[in-house]
Each structure stands twice: as structure tokens, then as C-alpha cells.
Amino acid sequence: MTIRDATDVFSEWALRGRDEGMESGHAKSVNEMLEIAIPELKTPFSAIDVGCGNGWLCRKLASLDDCNKVVGIDGSKEMIAKAKQKGEGEFHLATLPGWQPPQKFDLIHSMEFLYYLKEPLEILKIFFNEWLEDQGILIAGIDHYLENTASHDWPQSLNVHMTTLSEEQWKQGMIDAGFIDVEIRRVGVKSGFVGTLAIFGRKS
Ligand SMILES: C[S@@+](CC[C@H](N)C(=O)[O-])C[C@H]1O[C@@H](n2cnc3c(N)ncnc32)[C@H](O)[C@@H]1O
């Protein structure tokens, strides 16, 4: 069977309301990721959520006094349609790699997005060189990784490409991209779940 584009699969999820389940399912890890990243940011700060789904994290960031600009991007037409329906905010239908934002950001956030790319470590370099302001922060959450053996059958069960990297490979990829203060922590740990890898790094 031909491998499907992740963005097509997630458009079907959006039409079936499964975006709401991701919102609630990812909230614990994302809240812990924001607790790591936000104290490290200058104020006010601008932010972009890459692979934003229905835009829930963008709406959360926009509600913070210190956030003066937030943009969400996703390659799924139906996710972006839903994000726009759910309220105010700047959302772009954009598939990576191959799209460039019109400005740089102080915070790049992504949750459960990077491993859908064929070359996720290359996008880290693009984020570092072209998307992040000086002293900006990248924080990215990853649930599909080598040490999470329970996630190894996800590519087959969804019939989409996923790049399976180890904690060490993500860390080295961040360092090779140029990030400093690189840290990989596990967040959202709970019974039966080894946790989301929260990948943190700073530009300069
Ligand atoms: C697992 S969902 C996570 C959505 C959201 N971050 C959340 O936590 O609810 C992954 C999202 O990444 C998007 N995505 C996957 N590959 C993409 C690509 N190459 N370019 C842009 N978006 C992509 C999908 O359309 C989907 O909405």
C-alpha cells in the first residue's frame, strides 16, 4: 500500500473531530514544555507553532500578556480551516520543508510534528539560521522516538512516514544545527507512557 501524506491523514482526523483528542492528549506535555521555554524568553515575545493542528496552542499563547504575535502553520487544509473557524489568529496553510515565514520569531514551538519529516535534522538548521531571532528559543515535543518502543508501530498503523531517532540523535542534531544550551528532557510522563521528548535549544 502506498505510504500516505501525514497532512492528508490529519485532514481526515480534523473532519472526524480527532484534533480535539490531540489537544487534550498533548496538553500535559505542552504545558511542561511551556514552563521550560517561557521563562527563558525576552518580553514581549513573538511565537510560531509549527504543525499547529487546530491552533489550540496558538490561542493559548495569544492569551498571555507577554506574547505580542503568534502564527500557526500546518500542511493540513482541514486543520487550518478549523484553526481559522475557532477564532482570531494568523494561520497559514504551509507544508515543510519549502515554506519560509515573512518574519523571524523569538519562540519556535512544535508538538508531535518534526518526525513526520524525512529529514527532521535539516529543518532544525533552517529554524536556527532563518526562522529564529537572536537569543530565540526552540522547544519541540516528540512522542515517536527510539527509546519509546510503544511508538515503533505507529508508522505502520497510520501508514505514514515517520523518522525514528534516538534521544542522542536529537540532541546531536540540535548541536549540529548551531543551538546552544541544548537540553532534552522527558515531560508528560505518566503510567504506561515513557514521556514526550522535550527538545530545547537557544540561538546565541
Ligand atoms: C500529530 S499532529 C499535532 C498537531 C498539534 N501540534 C497538536 O498537538 O494538536 C501533527 C500535525 O503536523 C502536520 N504536519 C505533518 N507533516 C507536515 C508537513 N510536512 N508540513 C506541515 N505540517 C505537517 C499535520 O497536518 C498535523 O496537523
Ligand as a Chemical Component Dictionary entry (heavy atoms), coordinates in Angstrom:
data_LIG
# 
_chem_comp.id                   LIG 
_chem_comp.type                 NON-POLYMER 
_chem_comp.pdbx_formal_charge   0 
_chem_comp.three_letter_code    LIG 
# 
loop_
_chem_comp_atom.comp_id 
_chem_comp_atom.atom_id 
_chem_comp_atom.alt_atom_id 
_chem_comp_atom.type_symbol 
_chem_comp_atom.charge 
_chem_comp_atom.model_Cartn_x 
_chem_comp_atom.model_Cartn_y 
_chem_comp_atom.model_Cartn_z 
_chem_comp_atom.pdbx_ordinal 
LIG C1  C1  C 0  0.210  14.876 15.485 1  
LIG S1  S1  S 1  -0.434 16.338 14.738 2  
LIG C2  C2  C 0  -0.115 17.526 16.033 3  
LIG C3  C3  C 0  -0.946 18.779 15.910 4  
LIG C4  C4  C 0  -0.760 19.794 17.049 5  
LIG N1  N1  N 0  0.623  20.182 17.197 6  
LIG C5  C5  C 0  -1.308 19.249 18.342 7  
LIG O1  O1  O 0  -0.527 18.995 19.271 8  
LIG O2  O2  O -1 -2.540 19.081 18.457 9  
LIG C6  C6  C 0  0.788  16.710 13.532 10 
LIG C7  C7  C 0  0.464  17.901 12.658 11 
LIG O3  O3  O 0  1.582  18.160 11.793 12 
LIG C8  C8  C 0  1.095  18.437 10.492 13 
LIG N2  N2  N 0  2.141  18.075 9.518  14 
LIG C9  C9  C 0  2.671  16.854 9.308  15 
LIG N3  N3  N 0  3.608  16.911 8.339  16 
LIG C10 C10 C 0  3.661  18.201 7.931  17 
LIG C11 C11 C 0  4.470  18.909 6.991  18 
LIG N4  N4  N 0  5.398  18.280 6.242  19 
LIG N5  N5  N 0  4.281  20.244 6.856  20 
LIG C12 C12 C 0  3.350  20.894 7.608  21 
LIG N6  N6  N 0  2.561  20.284 8.515  22 
LIG C13 C13 C 0  2.728  18.951 8.679  23 
LIG C14 C14 C 0  -0.161 17.600 10.357 24 
LIG O4  O4  O 0  -1.026 18.092 9.358  25 
LIG C15 C15 C 0  -0.747 17.650 11.762 26 
LIG O5  O5  O 0  -1.696 18.672 11.921 27 
# 
loop_
_chem_comp_bond.comp_id 
_chem_comp_bond.atom_id_1 
_chem_comp_bond.atom_id_2 
_chem_comp_bond.value_order 
_chem_comp_bond.pdbx_ordinal 
LIG C1  S1  SING 1  
LIG S1  C2  SING 2  
LIG S1  C6  SING 3  
LIG C2  C3  SING 4  
LIG C3  C4  SING 5  
LIG C4  N1  SING 6  
LIG C4  C5  SING 7  
LIG C5  O1  DOUB 8  
LIG C5  O2  SING 9  
LIG C6  C7  SING 10 
LIG C7  O3  SING 11 
LIG C7  C15 SING 12 
LIG O3  C8  SING 13 
LIG C8  N2  SING 14 
LIG C8  C14 SING 15 
LIG N2  C9  SING 16 
LIG N2  C13 SING 17 
LIG C9  N3  DOUB 18 
LIG N3  C10 SING 19 
LIG C10 C11 SING 20 
LIG C10 C13 DOUB 21 
LIG C11 N4  SING 22 
LIG C11 N5  DOUB 23 
LIG N5  C12 SING 24 
LIG C12 N6  DOUB 25 
LIG N6  C13 SING 26 
LIG C14 O4  SING 27 
LIG C14 C15 SING 28 
LIG C15 O5  SING 29 
# 
